[in-house]
Amino acid sequence: MTRADKKENIREVLGDKDSFAGGGRMKKTLAVGIIIAAIAWTGLLPAQEAKGPKIVAREVQYDSGKVVQGTVASHVFEIRNEGSAPLDIERVQSS
């Protein structure tokens, strides 16, 4: 196989030199993809709401200060579920 034949085979596989280097369909596809990614990244597309439970609390910390030994310290945390599925609280920790 001559060098000219090899070059011809490469052109057949890749397409002719001008269309491969010039882009055409490939450039258009890339440009459309970049535009869609930019729109999604900037938030112009409507956001999809996450399905499932969503825990919401006004406060997540409470400092009871100094508590004298033998006295009871208590505090109520108000927790709401603003999600679309039941919220199961399986474990609570205090420090």
Backbone torsions as a table, in degrees:
resi	resn	phi	psi	omega
1	MET	NA	130.2	-178.8
2	THR	-82.0	166.9	178.3
3	ARG	-61.7	-39.0	178.3
4	ALA	-63.2	-39.0	178.2
5	ASP	-65.1	-40.8	178.6
6	LYS	-62.7	-42.4	178.3
7	LYS	-63.3	-39.1	178.9
8	GLU	-64.5	-41.0	177.8
9	ASN	-62.8	-41.4	178.6
10	ILE	-63.3	-41.6	178.9
11	ARG	-63.5	-36.7	178.8
12	GLU	-66.7	-39.5	-178.9
13	VAL	-72.1	-45.8	-175.5
14	LEU	-89.2	-11.7	-171.1
15	GLY	93.1	170.1	-177.7
16	ASP	-70.9	157.2	-171.0
17	LYS	-55.2	-43.3	-175.5
18	ASP	-67.8	-42.4	-178.9
19	SER	-72.1	-30.8	179.3
20	PHE	-69.7	-46.1	-178.7
21	ALA	-75.4	-33.3	-175.8
22	GLY	-76.3	-21.4	175.2
23	GLY	99.7	-79.1	-177.8
24	GLY	64.8	-119.3	-176.1
25	ARG	-62.1	-39.0	-178.8
26	MET	-62.8	-42.8	179.0
27	LYS	-65.6	-40.8	179.6
28	LYS	-63.4	-43.2	179.6
29	THR	-62.9	-43.7	178.9
30	LEU	-63.4	-43.6	-179.7
31	ALA	-62.7	-42.9	178.8
32	VAL	-64.2	-42.0	178.2
33	GLY	-61.7	-41.5	178.9
34	ILE	-65.5	-41.1	179.4
35	ILE	-63.7	-44.9	179.2
36	ILE	-63.2	-42.6	178.7
37	ALA	-63.2	-40.5	179.5
38	ALA	-65.3	-41.5	178.8
39	ILE	-64.2	-44.7	179.8
40	ALA	-64.6	-39.5	-177.9
41	TRP	-68.4	-36.0	-178.8
42	THR	-81.8	-7.9	176.1
43	GLY	86.7	16.8	179.6
44	LEU	-75.6	-23.1	175.1
45	LEU	-82.7	145.8	179.8
46	PRO	-63.2	135.0	-179.7
47	ALA	-76.3	142.1	177.0
48	GLN	-87.3	128.5	178.8
49	GLU	-70.6	136.2	176.8
50	ALA	-72.0	134.8	178.3
51	LYS	-92.2	145.1	179.3
52	GLY	125.5	-173.2	-179.7
53	PRO	-73.8	152.0	176.7
54	LYS	-140.2	110.2	-178.0
55	ILE	-84.3	134.8	179.5
56	VAL	-133.5	130.7	177.8
57	ALA	-136.6	139.5	178.0
58	ARG	-65.5	-41.7	179.1
59	GLU	-131.7	144.1	-179.4
60	VAL	-113.6	-5.1	178.0
61	GLN	-136.7	151.8	174.1
62	TYR	-147.4	129.4	178.6
63	ASP	-106.1	112.7	-178.7
64	SER	-83.7	0.7	-179.9
65	GLY	71.2	-151.7	178.8
66	LYS	-83.9	129.6	179.0
67	VAL	-116.0	126.6	179.6
68	VAL	-71.9	135.8	-179.0
69	GLN	-57.2	133.9	178.4
70	GLY	97.7	-13.5	177.0
71	THR	-94.2	158.8	-178.7
72	VAL	-99.7	128.7	174.8
73	ALA	-112.2	132.5	179.2
74	SER	-141.7	158.6	177.9
75	HIS	-155.9	144.4	180.0
76	VAL	-107.1	125.0	173.5
77	PHE	-100.8	124.2	177.6
78	GLU	-89.1	122.5	-178.1
79	ILE	-123.8	134.2	178.1
80	ARG	-123.7	152.4	173.1
81	ASN	-106.0	110.6	178.7
82	GLU	-103.3	16.3	-179.5
83	GLY	-92.8	-174.9	-177.0
84	SER	-102.6	6.0	179.3
85	ALA	-136.8	159.9	179.6
86	PRO	-60.0	143.9	178.5
87	LEU	-103.7	120.2	178.5
88	ASP	-106.6	118.7	175.8
89	ILE	-97.7	111.6	-172.9
90	GLU	-99.3	-22.6	-176.9
91	ARG	-151.9	137.9	177.1
92	VAL	-129.5	139.0	178.4
93	GLN	-123.7	147.8	171.9
94	SER	-121.5	162.5	179.5
95	SER	-122.8	NA	NA
